[in-house]
Amino acid sequence: MNGLSIPEQNIFVDKQSGKDFERPQYKKLVKRLKPDDLLYIKSIDRLGRDYGEILEQWRILTKEKGVDIVVLDMPLLDTRRGKDLMGTFLSDIVLQVLSFVAENERANIRQRQAEGIAAAKARGVKFGRPPMPLPDNFFQVHQAWRGKKLTLNQAADACAMPASTFYYKALQFENTTKIKRLPL
């Protein structure tokens, strides 16, 4: 974009995924666009990855807002050229094919990601933060809390953890001790 001599204040970059159009910078960009503005997009999948939404956003930008669009890595997607019927037809076909490819790639990424997660879980990989060990006073505080000598908040404070965490750990502890006490 810098090579196109676009002023810095006219470059909009979203740091989040292009899975939908609920992106802050994209919304800001669309609000600022006026008829006859020229919008450069690096690649069609940078615009979005949902087939129907890409086509809808393209229609909104080109038809409703009257903006010209240039997709840098696909010269056929340049609405400044070929504003006749044939040019519009070719642009529409290319746009539909690329939008389909973008959405299909997103679906493939999700499937590969799910397969990778399942394979990692099968190998015993644990996801998320490792659980913090219970404080040394947890069992005494738990007994005092269950004996109604402490409130939930007091018990949590005594263990230096949020009330929700204390409650969750208390239920876990109670469930594991019940299982151990069941006769065989």
C-alpha positions in Angstrom: 0.0 0.0 0.0 2.9 2.3 0.7 4.1 1.9 -2.8 0.8 3.3 -4.1 1.4 6.6 -2.4 -1.7 6.2 -0.2 -1.7 8.7 2.7 -1.2 6.9 6.1 -4.6 8.1 7.4 -6.3 6.4 4.5 -4.9 2.9 5.2 -7.1 0.7 7.3 -5.8 -2.5 8.8 -7.8 -5.0 10.8 -5.8 -7.2 13.1 -8.6 -9.8 13.4 -9.8 -12.5 11.2 -11.7 -11.7 8.0 -14.3 -14.3 8.9 -17.0 -11.6 8.9 -17.5 -7.9 8.4 -17.9 -7.0 12.0 -14.4 -5.5 12.1 -13.8 -2.1 13.5 -11.4 -0.8 10.9 -13.5 -2.1 8.0 -16.6 -0.4 9.5 -14.6 2.9 9.8 -13.4 2.5 6.2 -16.9 1.9 4.8 -18.2 5.0 6.7 -15.5 7.2 5.2 -16.0 6.0 1.6 -17.7 8.5 -0.8 -18.8 8.1 -4.4 -15.8 7.9 -6.9 -13.3 6.9 -4.2 -10.9 4.2 -5.1 -10.5 1.3 -2.7 -7.4 -0.9 -2.9 -7.6 -4.4 -1.4 -4.5 -6.5 -1.2 -6.4 -9.8 -1.9 -10.0 -10.8 -2.1 -9.6 -13.0 1.0 -8.5 -10.0 2.9 -11.9 -8.4 2.3 -13.6 -11.5 3.7 -14.0 -15.2 3.6 -17.8 -15.8 3.4 -18.9 -16.2 -0.2 -22.3 -14.5 0.2 -21.0 -11.7 2.4 -18.1 -10.9 0.0 -20.6 -10.6 -2.9 -22.9 -8.5 -0.8 -20.1 -6.1 0.4 -18.8 -5.8 -3.2 -22.4 -4.8 -4.3 -22.7 -2.3 -1.4 -19.3 -0.7 -2.2 -19.6 -0.6 -5.9 -23.4 0.0 -6.5 -24.7 1.7 -3.3 -21.6 3.7 -2.4 -20.3 4.2 -6.0 -16.7 3.2 -5.1 -14.2 1.7 -7.5 -12.3 -1.3 -6.2 -8.9 -2.6 -7.2 -7.8 -6.0 -5.9 -4.0 -5.9 -6.2 -3.2 -9.6 -6.6 -6.0 -10.0 -9.2 -5.9 -7.4 -12.0 -9.2 -8.7 -13.5 -10.9 -7.3 -10.4 -10.5 -3.6 -11.2 -13.8 -1.9 -11.5 -12.2 1.2 -13.1 -11.8 -0.9 -16.3 -14.5 -2.4 -18.4 -17.5 -0.6 -17.1 -19.4 -1.9 -20.1 -21.5 -5.1 -19.9 -18.7 -7.4 -20.8 -16.3 -5.9 -18.3 -18.9 -6.1 -15.5 -19.7 -9.7 -16.5 -16.1 -10.8 -16.4 -15.5 -9.0 -13.0 -18.6 -10.6 -11.6 -17.5 -14.1 -12.6 -13.9 -13.7 -11.3 -15.3 -12.2 -8.0 -17.7 -15.2 -7.6 -14.9 -17.7 -8.2 -12.5 -16.0 -5.9 -15.2 -15.6 -3.2 -16.0 -19.3 -3.4 -12.3 -20.2 -3.2 -11.8 -17.9 -0.1 -14.8 -19.5 1.7 -13.7 -23.0 0.7 -10.2 -22.3 2.1 -11.7 -21.1 5.4 -13.7 -24.3 5.7 -10.6 -26.4 4.9 -8.6 -24.5 7.5 -11.2 -25.2 10.1 -11.3 -28.9 9.2 -7.5 -29.2 9.4 -7.5 -27.3 12.6 -10.1 -29.6 14.2 -8.2 -32.7 12.9 -5.0 -31.3 14.4 -6.7 -30.7 17.8 -8.2 -34.1 17.9 -4.8 -35.7 17.0 -3.1 -33.7 19.7 -5.7 -34.7 22.3 -5.3 -38.3 21.3 -1.6 -38.0 22.0 -2.5 -36.6 25.5 -1.7 -32.9 24.8 -3.5 -30.7 27.3 -4.8 -27.3 26.1 -5.1 -24.2 28.1 -3.3 -23.0 31.1 -2.1 -25.6 33.6 -4.2 -25.7 36.7 -2.8 -23.9 39.7 -2.2 -26.2 42.7 -4.6 -25.8 45.6 -3.3 -23.7 48.5 -2.2 -25.6 51.6 -5.1 -24.3 53.6 -7.8 -25.2 51.0 -9.1 -28.3 52.8 -9.4 -26.5 56.2 -11.0 -23.5 54.6 -13.3 -25.8 52.6 -14.5 -27.5 55.8 -15.1 -24.2 57.5 -17.1 -23.0 54.5 -19.2 -26.1 54.3 -19.6 -25.9 58.1 -21.1 -22.4 57.5 -18.3 -20.8 59.5 -17.2 -18.8 56.5 -19.0 -17.2 53.6 -18.0 -18.1 50.0 -16.3 -14.8 49.6 -14.4 -15.2 52.9 -13.3 -18.7 52.0 -12.2 -17.6 48.6 -10.2 -14.7 50.1 -8.6 -17.0 52.6 -7.4 -19.1 49.7 -6.4 -16.1 47.6 -8.6 -17.0 44.6 -11.8 -15.7 43.1 -15.1 -16.9 44.6 -16.0 -18.7 41.4 -12.7 -20.5 41.3 -13.0 -21.5 45.0 -16.6 -22.8 44.4 -15.5 -24.8 41.3 -12.5 -26.3 43.1 -14.7 -27.2 46.1 -17.2 -29.0 43.9 -14.4 -30.8 42.1 -12.9 -31.9 45.5 -16.3 -33.0 46.8 -17.0 -35.1 43.6 -13.6 -36.8 43.7 -14.0 -37.6 47.5 -17.5 -39.0 46.9 -16.2 -41.3 44.1 -13.5 -42.6 46.4 -16.0 -43.4 49.2 -18.3 -45.5 47.0 -18.3 -49.2 48.0 -17.1 -51.5 45.3 
